[in-house]
């Protein structure tokens, strides 16, 4: 351990404060922001200077930065800049608040990096994650602010905090810690003796079942779908049991049908998804405008600030991908999806070559969280799935989502240090 610590310290001293890819990404980001943001003083440029300094300081406070992945941070910078440009183009005030939330997230990362680097200690408090999640749900029911029919926010003056974004990280930690300890036993579990081994699956099913039930009751179906998707991915990663995955997917399909029959607002969303043209000026209006934007974008897009994505209600949140595809076109939209794919693939490589099960499962859970979020929201925008209201990471307006995603990608970057995959790809 002492020699390892010495080598990490030596690596820190010899490593540059900024890796060449990160430096290139920051320079490119500065040029794009200088060219595309308003120059008439309406946007606080001091805030952009603080963001640049925070992104540059991020690796410098990280133990063992010389051994970390050199691709993740530049990808995060590019996505953050593109998202900030998109939200600012739709609403300058929202763009300013998004930049402020980004700065808050980076400050949390920088201030807590030494503590985050000791993440393995968190494997010993697995049930604390479930208890904390349930406590937040109870507090939401008692003191939450209801917006658009959902009680998912704590209101602090002009700012709203959405704790469910942090709960998604809590549940990944719970799953990873529990499966790291019990994954091998679950791998040899026989379905015929499921009753005798319910103690193995019971905590998982209880934790996730209560979370999903609470989310359905809170009318946040998108996060419920995300949680269950991550649950299935992590369960398979820990057990390699396809039959358990099929069983979980079957239960989910049956539950979806039941919920659609007994919760009118979910049935209404499915009806709009199936045919938004039946109510063109009412419930289907938002989806129709998104389809018009996607069509107007064509292959190359209308150009930045040359389209009309503001005609879409909720363009900065639920339908931000439609705004991107209208002004950047099909190729621009695919390029954004390629950036997300690169993050997911990098995360799965880190998971595959992680030095311990807990780290590998955490990386798998975070990569799955990112990938499923993108799949659900983009699928909803283009009409492949019912729209659920989940956020597009780093693009959709929302400070809580942005901070949570920065924390998630920072942890994934920390996991990359001991990964042989990263070391071998330098």
N, C-alpha and C positions, 0 to 999 in steps of 0.2 A: 504493500500500500504506500509506503514511504517513497519507494522508487517511482511508482506511478504518479504520485503527487509531484515529485521533483520534475519528472518529464513533462507534466502538464504545465508547470510553472515555466520551465525552459521554453516550451512551445509558445506560451503567452508572450515571453520576452522577444522571441525571434519572429513571431508572426506580425504582419503589418496590421495597423489599427483597422484599415479597410481593405478587404479583399478586392482584387481588380474587378470581378463581376459586380460587386456591390457599389464600388466607386463609379463604374460606368453607368449603372442603373440610376444612381443619385444625380449624376451630371445630366443624363438624358431626361430625368424627371424635372429637374430645374429648368431645362430648355423648354420642355413641353408646357410647363405651368406658366413660364414667362411669356410664351407666345399665345397661349389660348385663354388665360384668365384675364378678366377686365383690368385695364391699366388706369382707370379713372379714379382709383382710390376707394371703390366700393368694397373691394375684398381686402382684408387685413394681411398685408404682405409680411408683417412681423410674425404672424402665425405660421406662415410657410417657412420662414427662417428658423423658427423653433422646431418645426417638423423635420427640416433637413438636419439640424443639429442632433435631434433625438435619434433619427435613423442612423446617423454616423456614430453616435455614442453607444448604440445597442450592442454591437459586437465587442466594444472595448471593455465593457464591464462583465463580460462573460468568461468564467473560468474555462481554460482549455480552448480558447477561441481558434487557435491554430489547427485544431483537429476537427472543427465543425464543418458541416456541409456548406459549400460555397454557392449553391444554387437557390436554396429556399429563400434567403433574405432578399436577393434581387427580384425574385418572382413576387414576393409580398410587396415590395416597393412599387413595382410596375402595376399590380392590381390596385393598390391603394391610390396611386396617382390617377389611373383611368377611372376608378370609381369616384374620386373627388371631382374630376373634370365633368363627369356625367351628372352628378347631383348638383354641382354648381351651375351647370348649363340649364338645368330644369328649374332651380330655385336658388338664387344667390344666398339668401338667408339660411336655407337648409345646408348649402355647401359650407358656409362658415361654421355652422354648428357641427357638421361632419368632421371638418378639419380639427376643431377643438376636441371632439371625442377621440380622434386619432391620436392627438397629442397626449390626452389623458391616458390612453391605453399604453402608449410608448413609455410614459413616465412610470406607470405601474410596473411594466416589464423591466425597465432599467433599475428602479429602486429595489425590486424584489428578486433580481437575478441570482444573487448568491443563495437565497432561500429556494428559489425554483430549482436550482442545480441539485438540491438535496431531495428531489421528488421521490426517491425510493422509500424514504421514511413513511410516505403517505400510504404505502401498501398495508401498513399495520392498523389502519383505522378505517377499514372498508365499510363498516356499517354506519360510520359517522356521515358518509356521503348520502346515504338514503335518509337518515334522520334529518340532516340539514335540508335536503330537498323537500321532504314532507313538511318541515317547519315553514319553509318559504311558501308552499302552497296554502297552508293554513293562514299565514299572514296576508296572502293575497286575497283570500276569501273575506278576511275581516277588514282589511285596510286598503285593498287594491283599488285603483282608479279604473272605472269602466270606460273603455273607448271602443266605439264601433261594435258594441255588444259583447266584448270580451274583457274580463277583469284580469289583466295580465301586467299591469303597470303599477309601480309606486310613483306617486307624484310629489316632486319637490320643487314647488314654485313653477317656473316655466320649463323645468326639465322632468322627463319621465324615465324611470329605470325599469327595464324588463328583466326580472330575475330569472326567467326561464332560460335565458341565454347562458347564464352561469350554471344552471341546473344541468344543462346538457354536458358540461365538463364534469360536474360531480358524478353523473351516472356513468360516464366512461371510466372514471377512476374507480368507481365501485365495481363495475364489470371486470376491469383489468385485475384488480386486487383479488376478487373472488375467484375468477377463472385461473389466475396464476397459481392459486393454492389448490383448486379442485378440478382443473381442466383435465388432468390425466384420469381421474376417477370418472368424470363424465364421459370421457372417450370410450370407456369399457362398459358403460351403463347399458343394460338391456331394456328395451321398451316393455317387455313382458314383466319385468320386475320393477317397473317404474314406481309402484306404490311403496315398495320396500326401500327405494332410494330417493324418496321425495325430499329427504333432507339435503340432497345435493342440488336439486333444481329448485326447491322451495324458495330459498332466499332470492334467487334470480327472478323467478316468476312473481314473487311478492313485490319486490322493489320496482320492477318494470311495470307490472300490472297496475299498481297503485299510481305510478307516475302517468301512465297512459290514460287511466280512468280520470285522474284529476285534470289532465290536459283536455280531454274530451268535454268534461263538465265545464271547463273554463273556455271552451270553444276555440282552442288553439290546436286544430287538427293537424296542421303541418308539422308541429313539433312532435306530436304523438307518432306520426308516420316516421319522422326522423329517428326517434328513440327506438322504435321497433326495428327499423332497418339496421341501425347500428348494433342492436342486440343480436340480430341474426348473424351479421358478419362476424362479430366477436365470438359468438358461440361456435361458429364453424372454425374460426381461426384457432380456438383453443382445443376443440375436440376432433376436428376433421370428420364430423358426423353429418353426412348429408341427410340422413333420415330425420334427425332432429330439426334441421333447417326446413325440410319439407313439412314436418308437423307444425312448426311455428308459423310458416307461411300459410298453411291451411287454416289454422286458428285465426290468423289475421284476416284472411279473406272472409271467413264466416263472421268474424266480429265486424268487419266493414259493412257487410250486408245488414247485420242486425242494427248497427248504429244508424245506417242510412234510412232504415224503416222507422226508427223510434226517435230520431233527432231531426226535426224538420229542417234546421238550417244546413245540415250536412246533405240531406236529400235535395235541397234547393241548389246547393253548389254542384252536385252531380248533374242535375237537370240543366243548369246553365252550361256545363261542360259538354253535355251531349248535343245541345242545340241552343246556342245563345241567341239565335235569330228569332226565336219565339217571343222574346220580349226585348226588341231592339232599343227601346228608349228607357228601359228599366234595368232589370238584373243582368241583362246581356250586354249592356252598353259598354262597360269597361273592356270585356273580352273582344267585342267587335272593333273598338278603336285600336286595340293592340294588334289585331289582325291587319287592319288598314296600315298601321305603321310598319309592320313586317313586310307587307306588300310594297309599300312606298320605298323602302330601303333598297330593294333589288339586290344586285350582286355587290355593288361598290358603295352603296349608301348615298344619301343626299348631301352629306358633308356636315362637319361639326357646326352647329348653330343654324343649319339651313333646312332642318326638318321641322315637324310640328308634333313632337312627342308630348308636349304639354297638354295636348287635347285628351290624353289618356288620364282618367282619374287615377290617382295613386301611382303616377309614372315614376316617382322617386323611390317608391317602396316595392310594391308587389310586381310592377311591370317595368322595372328598370332595364331588363334585358331587351324589351321591345324598343325602348329609347335608344339603346346601343345599336341594335340591329337596323333601326331606321336611318341613323346618321352615319354609321360605319358599314352598313350593308351585311350581306350574308358572310362575306369573307372576314369582315371585322368581328362579327359575332362568333364565327368559328375560331378566329385567333384568340378571342377571350376564353372560349371553352378550352382551347389548347393550353393556355396558361394554367387553368384549373387542373387539367389532366396531368400536366407536368408536376404540379404540387402533389396530387394524389399518388402518382407513380413513385415520386421521390419518397413520399411518406411510407408507402408499402415496401420499398427497398430498405428503408431504415428499419422497419418492423421485421423484415425477413432476416436481416443480419444482426439484429439486436443481441446483446450479450446475455440478457436474462429474459424470462417469460413475461415478467411484469412490464418491462420497458417495451417489449415487442407487442404486447396486447394494447398498451396505451397508444403506441404509434399506429397500430391497426385501427383502433377506435377513432382516433383523430382524423386519420386519412379517410375512413369511411364516413365520418361526420361531414367532412368537407365535400366529398363526392356526392353523397346522398342529398345534401342541401342543394347543390347545383342542379342535380338531376330532377329533383322535385319542383323547384321553382322554374327552371327553364322548360321542363315538360308542361307545367301549367300555363306558361305564357304562350307557347306554340300550339297548345291544344291537345297534347298527347296525354295529359293527366288533368284531373280537376285541380283548379287553383286552390292552394292551401294557405297562402299568406306568409309562408316562410321567407326568410331573407336570402338574397344572393350575396354570399360573403364578399366583403370589401366594396361592393357596389351599391346595394340597397341602403337608403338612408336609415340610420338607426345607431345611436351611440352605444347601446348595450351590446348589440350584435357585433359591432366593430371592435369593441374592447375585448369581448369574449374570443373572437376569432384571432386577434393579435396574441392573446395569451395562449391559445391553442397552437398556433404556428410557432410561437417562441418555444413552447415545450417540445414540439416536434424537432425544432432545430437543436435544442439541448440533447435530445436523444441521439442525434446523429454523431456525437463525439466518438463513442466507442464502436460505431458501426463499421464493420469491415467493408461494406458496400461503398460507403462514402470514401474511406481511405483508398480503396482500390480504384476509384473513379477519378482521382485527382490527376 
